[in-house]
Amino acid sequence: MSRFLKEQYKSLEVYTPGEQPKDTQYIKLNTNESPYPPAPSVVEALGKQDVENLRLYSDPTLSTLKGKLAALYGVESENIFLSNGSDDILNFAFMAFGQKGALFPDITYGFYTVFAELHAVEYEEIPLREDFTIDYKDYLNKNKLIVIANPNAPTGNSRPLEEIEEIIRTNPDSVVVIDEAYVDFGGTSACKLINKYENLLTVRTFSKSRSMAGARLGYAIGAKGLIDDLMRLKFSTNPYNINRLTTTLGEATADAEDYYMEKCKEIIRVREYTAEKLKGLGFEVLPSKANFLFAKSNDIDGEKLYKELKARGILVRHFTKERICQFNRITIGTQEQMEQFLLAAEEILKGEKQ
Ligand SMILES: *Cc1c(COP(=O)(O)O)cnc(C)c1O
């Protein structure tokens, strides 16, 4: 750190991304990426002309991509905001709507505290219930910025729309952000409520269910007023926040909805299979509506399991936070990858019991 850094940033605790090892030997079940490639039409979408066109700035209105997403979700283009990954949108949301402070669960996406600190937003972390679920009653009538991942991460728990709507309805003077990064794996989206509530912002990403984590493309669906606010911030920071290549790939992705929904179904099937097998090995597995499982075993320390798996070429995500340090978050890969993971887990547990 230099002595030139602004005082307020000196104590910032930055977000720690999951490991991205350079050698591809690992079975990578640690950052909730899709195990499947993008749709064939997406793989083919870029040509020489697209690279030549990089000399031109990208389209700051992104009208074609917005139009396609609007059609997909039954909303208007003016209800959609696009950004360079959904982390960017969450950043803007804390920047724009955090005036009265923020509320989110104690166990949730690690970036929320980082954004709150970055923008000097006072925040309160509300403990999940004993069973790691969100109690929606904790969020009623608070009139602060409320940020809820639904399904939540890293727990995988999903709350029904009625509970989410109650939170939105009882906080009319503040924004409620529903982070739906994992909604395509069995959750229920709140985006059908955007015409009813001017304070609702749903946030989505192409990173998980759309096999495009490396392209960085996120979007928000919300009332026009909120979208306009986000646009103000975008045009005050980086009007060309989505590059041309990603825009073209995003358009092709929106046209290949059937392919991605098919893959989500397969991931859900493999998730349920893996959960059953883990329970058979004595694991406690939280019910998940996401593309990962959160599990622990009383027969082995959580961090030790993570390390033993890594030594066997399998990466999962371990968090050191006390309340969840016995758990590991396991991304759902292909059936074959999960078979290898299960085999390794079984072997490690056998070693522990000897
Ligand atoms: C992965 C993830 C994101 C970020 O996604 P990007 O679009 O890749 O920035 C946001 N929220 C949650 C809960 C996530 O797990």
The ligand as a Gaussian input file, in Angstrom:
#p B3LYP/6-31G(d) Opt

LIG

0 1
 C      -21.255000     -15.768000      -8.882000
 C      -22.123000     -14.818000      -8.152000
 C      -22.280000     -13.500000      -8.561000
 C      -21.367000     -12.835000      -9.549000
 O      -21.468000     -13.194000     -10.787000
 P      -20.713000     -12.437000     -11.973000
 O      -21.829000     -12.115000     -12.900000
 O      -19.765000     -13.446000     -12.494000
 O      -20.038000     -11.194000     -11.457000
 C      -23.201000     -12.695000      -7.913000
 N      -23.903000     -13.156000      -6.871000
 C      -23.761000     -14.403000      -6.419000
 C      -24.559000     -14.850000      -5.251000
 C      -22.852000     -15.262000      -7.031000
 O      -22.659000     -16.484000      -6.546000

